[in-house]
Amino acid sequence: MNKYSFSLMGANLVALPSGALWWPERGILCVSDMHLGKSDRIARRRGSMLPPYEVRDTLTRLEAAIVDTKPQTIVCLGDSFDDLNAQISLQDSEVQWITRLQAGRSWVWIEGNHDPGPIEFGGTHLAEFNEGPLRFCHIATPAGRGEISGHYHPKTSIKAKDRTISRPSFLVDDQRVIMPAFGTFTGGLRDSATPLQALMSETAIAVLTGTRTTVVPMQRH
């Protein structure tokens, strides 16, 4: 399937293969953990270089999701920038690109642990965002209900013929969604890891991203 539709607290949501979450009834497109400027941060702190195209790659995929869904509101669930200095290091063309994507729509920046302070871009800057029955935040809380969060960069592995495939994934149960990281070079935490096991119910599923979505039961110890 190209996308996976499901309901959370009465809200009809769509997990897109890109790793974005679409709420058609409210016109909200949500992405998490873009970590823009990660290559620059690593170069500043470690002196080592990653390929410098990660910002352009992430923004290209974000723009494609926007063109596909035509949202009224974009919600970025935190760690949009790899640190607060990363936004300053963006090239002028990348700054203009983000500004162009913001034009004509509401844009909500949720604070993450990598970008906890104010950023230079326009939009609304919040610790969390509430809309209808849903709460958008960076890090899931054990007692959360109707919660859309990120932070953990979940990944799920499946066996296909004679090989194992690992993909960023949405984790979904009847209380919450934990989003995959949207950014390039973000890495991930296996869904069998203790923090994710503690947050998700026994009936949780994993929705793998890629060229299409693949739905499997969340892995358990």
Secondary structure, 3 states (H helix, E strand, C coil): CCCEEEEECCEEEEECCCCCEEEHHHCEEEECCCCECHHHHHHHHHCCCCCCCHHHHHHHHHHHHHHHHCCCEEEECCCCECCCCHHHHCCHHHHHHHHHHHCCCEEEEECCCCCCCCCCCCCEEECCEEECCEEECCCCCCCCCCEEECCCCEEEEEEECCEEEEEEEEEECCCEEECCCCCCCCCCEECCCHHHHHHCCCCCEEEECCCCCEEEECCCC
